[in-house]
Amino acid sequence: MYDPRFLIAWLVVLLSGGALELVALFRRGTPDTLSELVWMVLRMHRAYWFIGALFMGWLSVHFLSFGMYP
């Protein structure tokens, strides 16, 4: 059985992130969207590319296995 408090918490996180992204998109002059932040971090050091690739690999397997693979 799932706890509805976590559902509400994740909805709040996703909706607030969406609102933040919309504000960032309408402020066109500044690099403050999530995509621009991720690219800025990836350009900092080559090791961040490796960490990012590992995370994206895990996330892909996690979603494609419907959460069965931790």
C-alpha positions in Angstrom: 0.0 0.0 0.0 1.3 3.4 -0.8 1.3 6.4 1.5 -0.7 9.3 0.0 1.6 11.9 1.7 4.4 10.9 -0.7 2.1 11.3 -3.7 1.2 14.8 -2.5 4.8 15.6 -1.8 6.0 14.5 -5.2 3.2 16.4 -6.9 4.3 19.5 -5.0 7.9 19.0 -6.0 7.0 18.5 -9.7 4.6 21.4 -9.9 6.9 23.8 -8.1 9.8 22.7 -10.5 7.5 23.3 -13.4 6.6 26.7 -12.2 10.2 27.6 -11.6 11.1 26.4 -15.1 8.3 28.5 -16.7 9.6 31.6 -14.9 13.1 30.8 -16.1 11.9 30.4 -19.7 10.2 33.7 -19.7 13.3 35.5 -18.4 15.1 34.9 -21.7 18.3 36.9 -21.0 19.6 34.8 -18.1 20.9 31.2 -18.2 18.7 29.9 -15.4 16.7 27.0 -16.8 17.4 23.4 -15.6 18.9 22.5 -18.9 21.3 25.4 -18.9 22.3 24.6 -15.3 23.0 21.0 -16.1 25.2 21.9 -19.1 27.1 24.5 -17.0 27.9 21.8 -14.4 28.9 19.2 -17.0 31.4 21.7 -18.5 33.1 22.2 -15.2 35.0 18.9 -15.0 35.3 15.8 -17.1 34.4 13.6 -14.1 31.0 15.2 -14.0 30.3 13.7 -17.4 31.0 10.2 -16.0 28.8 10.8 -13.0 26.0 12.1 -15.2 26.3 9.2 -17.6 26.1 6.7 -14.7 23.1 8.5 -13.3 21.3 8.6 -16.6 22.0 4.9 -17.2 20.6 4.0 -13.8 17.6 6.2 -14.3 16.9 4.7 -17.7 17.1 1.1 -16.4 14.9 2.1 -13.4 12.2 3.6 -15.6 12.3 0.9 -18.3 12.0 -1.9 -15.6 9.0 -0.1 -14.1 10.8 0.4 -10.8 11.7 -3.2 -10.3 15.4 -2.6 -10.5 16.5 -0.4 -7.6 
